[in-house]
Amino acid sequence: MAESHYASMLATDEEERRDGTGSEPVFQEIAQQIREAGLKVQTPFAVGTLPEVGLSDREF
């Protein structure tokens, strides 16, 4: 049973590393809304670009 759980966890981890967690588009949308509102906000992460594949720097 433990081996099955471990294998499932590894598969999920691999999928997230390959496809991302799904939170990056939300982050980018919110950052765009903030810019459009004219607010100045600093973030250490790139705004305006989505990775072609895998995790963004922010997700990593």
N, C-alpha and C positions, 0 to 999 in steps of 0.2 A: 504494500500500500504506500509506503514512504517513497519507494522508487518511482511509482506512478505519479505521485504528487511532485516530486523533484523534476521529472521529465516534463510535466505540464508547466511548471514554473519556468524551466529553461526555454520551452517553446514560446511562451508568452514574452519572455525577455527578448528572444531573437526577433519576434515579430515587431515589438516596439522599437528595437534598434534599427530595423530595416524600414519600417513604415512611419516611425515617429509615434508620439503619444496622442496626437490629435489636438494638443493644446496650442501649438504654434500658430495656426490660423486665427484662433481666438485672440491671442496676444497681439498679433499683427493688426487685426481689426480694431481692437481697443486703442492701440498706439496711433492708428490712422485717425480715429475719432478725436483723440486728444489733440493731435496736430491740427485738425480741421477746426477745432474749438479755439485755436490760437494759444493754447497753453504750452509753456516751455517745461519739458520734463527730460531728465537725463536718465538713460538706461545703459548699462554696459553691453547690451545685446543689440545686434543689428535690427533695424526697423526698416521694413519695406521689401525684404527678401525672404522667400521660403526656400528651404533646402530642396534640392531635386529628389533626394532620397535620404532616409535615415533621420537621425535626431538633429535638431538645430543645436547651436552652441548653448542656447538657453535651456533646452530640454536635457542636454547632457549634464 
